[in-house]
Amino acid sequence: MANALVSIQILPKTKNNEDIIPYVDRAISVIQASGVNYRVGPLETTMEGELANLLDIVKQMNEEMIAYGSPNVISQVKIYYNPAGASMDKLTEKYDG
């Protein structure tokens, strides 16, 4: 059972002020490759899983931005941690139509 939700908004700097969307797509591909449950939102992506694993994915995302050509990265991260269990569906079920 997952014990954490981690939301991340990744803001890579680009070399020549290029569009950051290809970089963000690349960061999301790191999440996809990890196999964790996730939801992409308009301003951030939320992942569900074990806290240590999710934090490792955040690290990998930042490293991928540098490897892709970004000179530096700002990541805004939110963490919900509950050893008894954490679920995106449980937190949002009353709003889902």
N, C-alpha and C positions, 0 to 999 in steps of 0.2 A: 504494500500500500504506500502511496506517495505521502510524504510528510511535509512537502513544501510547494509553494507556487512562487515562481520568480518571473517578474515582468522586466523586460529590458527595452529601452529605446537607445539605439546605437547611432551615434552621430560622428561618422568618420570625416576628417578633413580631407579634401581632395587637392591634388597638386595644383591644378589650374582652375579652381572653382567649377569643376565639372559637376554634373548632376550626381547626387549621392545615391539615387535609387538603385543603380547597378551594384553599389557597395552593400546597400541594405539587403538586396536580394541574395547576395553572396553570404552575408551574415545569417540570413534565414536558412540558407542551404546547410549551414553548420548544424542548426537545430534539427532540420529534417534528417540529416545523416545520423544524428544521435539516437533516433528512435523514440524520444520522449514524446508524450502527449503535449500538444501546443496549440495555441490560437493566435493568429495574426490579427491585430487590430489596426485601426488607422494611424495610431501614434506610437504603439508599442506592441510587443509580442509577449505572451504569457506562456510559460512552460510549467509542467506539472511533473514532479518526481521526487527523488531523494535530494536533499539540500546540497550535499557535497558534490553530487553529479551535476546538478544544475549550475553550481558555481564554476565547475570545471568547463561546462559548455560556454558560460560567459567569457571565461579566459580564452577559450579556443576562438570564439567570435572576434574578440579584440585582436588576437594574433593573426587571424585570417585577414582582417582589415589592413594590417601592416604588410602582410605578404602580398596583398592585392594592390598595394601601392599607396595607401594612405600614410602620411607622415606621422599622424597621431589620431587618437580616437577619444571621444567623450562617450561614456556609457552611463545612462541613468537607470538604476536598478531598484526595484521594489521587491521585498521578500515577505512572504507570509509563511511562517513556520509553525507547524502544529504536530508534535510527535504522535498524537492520536490519529492523524490523517488530515490530508488537505486535498480538496477537489475543486476544480473550476466549476464543474457542473453543480456541485452542492451549493457553492457560493452564489451562483447566478440562476438557479432553477426557478425561482419565483418571478424572474424577469423574462425568461424564455417563453416565447409564445407558441 
